[in-house]
Amino acid sequence: MRPYGFHSVRHVAAALCNAAAVVLLLTLSLPAHGDERAVKTRVSPVYPEIAKRMKITGEVKVEATVDPDGKVTDAKAISGSKSLSPAAEDAVRKWKFVPGPDVTHVDVSVKFEINQ
């Protein structure tokens, strides 16, 4: 007979598997922040001259609203440099995505690097 509170390795493993399954189901049931949608064509951003002179680089994350035909109907920067955000938004508005069944919201990244 085992002491009170002592479980076999099998019981512990089964409990951990059940807990992992519950966490996975809960995670999958949550709405995604950004839907997956493949990009057909990208347009590079125009580097703002003042940002280039100040050597501001980095990544701007943009949330794009994409219609069923794959056209971007709205783009809003959600993180990154404020001096680079307008250029990133303008560029993403010109992107084309693969057509899909519904309007989707896609998170994309636009990188700004100064090439020497």
CORSUL-V142313 format. One record per run of one state. SS is the DSSP state (alpha for helix, beta for strand, coil for the rest). FROM is the first residue (numbers start at 1). TO is the last residue. If there is no record, write none. Layout:
ss=SS from=FROM to=TO
ss=SS from=FROM to=TO
This chain:
ss=coil from=1 to=8
ss=alpha from=9 to=29
ss=coil from=30 to=38
ss=beta from=39 to=41
ss=coil from=42 to=48
ss=alpha from=49 to=53
ss=coil from=54 to=57
ss=beta from=58 to=66
ss=coil from=67 to=70
ss=beta from=71 to=79
ss=coil from=80 to=81
ss=alpha from=82 to=93
ss=coil from=94 to=95
ss=beta from=96 to=97
ss=coil from=98 to=103
ss=beta from=104 to=112
ss=coil from=113 to=116
